[in-house]
Amino acid sequence: MKPTIIRRTRADKLFDTLNVILMAIVLVITLYPLYFVLIASVSDAYEVAKGNVFLWPKGFTAESYLNVFKENRKNTGMLPPNSKRRPRRDARSAATRSWCCWTVKRLLFAMKRKPKLPKSAS
């Protein structure tokens, strides 16, 4: 049996080209922030704060990594320096907790319930 050859039209080629361009743009938009975090972590903090770091690190330094290993409070690294670790106890968090519990309870109840079958007309 002879294989069928599908010829690509000009519209197919144009679609493929535009699709590759669009996917390349999405890739750059997705990966650049990760790259920026990496180059900002090895650049001088003043250069990053001034906005001089764009594609390449400026004022290469490992000071930020040394500070991480020097600090004893590694589990509170994302908190501001003077914050106290206590849970939020306000109306929004209580409402969110109760809504989440209600939703989970409804889902679990729906999974346990057996479906009602229609009565046959015999």
N, C-alpha and C positions, 0 to 999 in steps of 0.2 A: 504494500500500500504506500503510495506516494505521500509524503508529509505536506500539509497545507501551509503555505507561507502567507502570513498576514502582513500586508504592507502598511507602513505607518504613514499617516497623512500629515500634512503641515500642521493641522490642529493638534494632533497627538504630540508632535515634537514641541510645539509651543507650550502645551499643557505640561509636559515633562520638564521643560526648562523653567517655567514659572514655579512649578512645584519644588524643584531643587532650590531655586532662589529663596522661596518662602521658608523652606525647612532650614536653610543655612542661616537666615535671619533669626528664626526661632532658636536655633542652636546657640548663636552668639548671645542673644538676650538671656538665655538660660545659664550659660556657662560663665559669662563675664563677671557676675557678682561673686561667684566662687573663686575665680582667678583674682579678683580685686582683694578679697579677704586674705588670700595667700600673700600677695605682694605688699599689702598694707601691714601685715604682721611682721615682715622682715624689713620694712622701710622705717626711716626716722619718723617719730610721732609728729614732730613739728611740720615736716613735709606733707604728711597725710592730712593734718589739720588745715594747712594752707591750701590744699587741693592741688598740689603739684604732682601727685602720683596718679598716673593714668594707665600707662601700658607697662612701664618698667619700674622696679623698686628704686627709690632715691634715698641715698644715705643709708646703705645696707647696715643693719644692726640686728643682733639677736637679743636685744635688751628685753623685749616683751616676753620672750620664752624664758629668759632667766628669771624675770619677775614671777612668772607662773610657778616655777619650781621653788622659788624662795618663799612664796606665800604659804602659810600653814593652813589657811581656811579655804581649801580647795572646793569644798562642797557648797560654799556660799559665793562662788565666783561671779554669778550672774546678779547678785544683789548689790544695791548701792552700799557704800562703805558704812554708813551709820544706821542701816535698817535693822529692825528686829525681826527674827523669823517667827511670825505668828500667823495663824490662818486668818483669812478674812471672815469676819462675822458681821456682815451687813445684810440688808434686805435682798440685794441682787443675788448674792451667793446662796442665800437660803432658798430663794425662789428657783434658782437654777438647779440646785440640788434636788428640791422636791419635784420639779418638772422632769428631771432625768430619772429619778426613782419611779415616778408614775409611768413614764414611757417604757422603762425596762419591765416593770411589773405587767403592763398591758401586753407587751410582746411575749413574755413568758407564759402568761395566761392564754394567749391566743395559740401558742404552740401546743399547750397541753389539751386544749379543748378539741373534742372530736367533731368533725363536720356533721351537720344534720343532713340526712338523706331525705329526699322528697318521698312522701308516702305514695305507694303505687295505687292506681285506681282500679284495682281488681275486685 
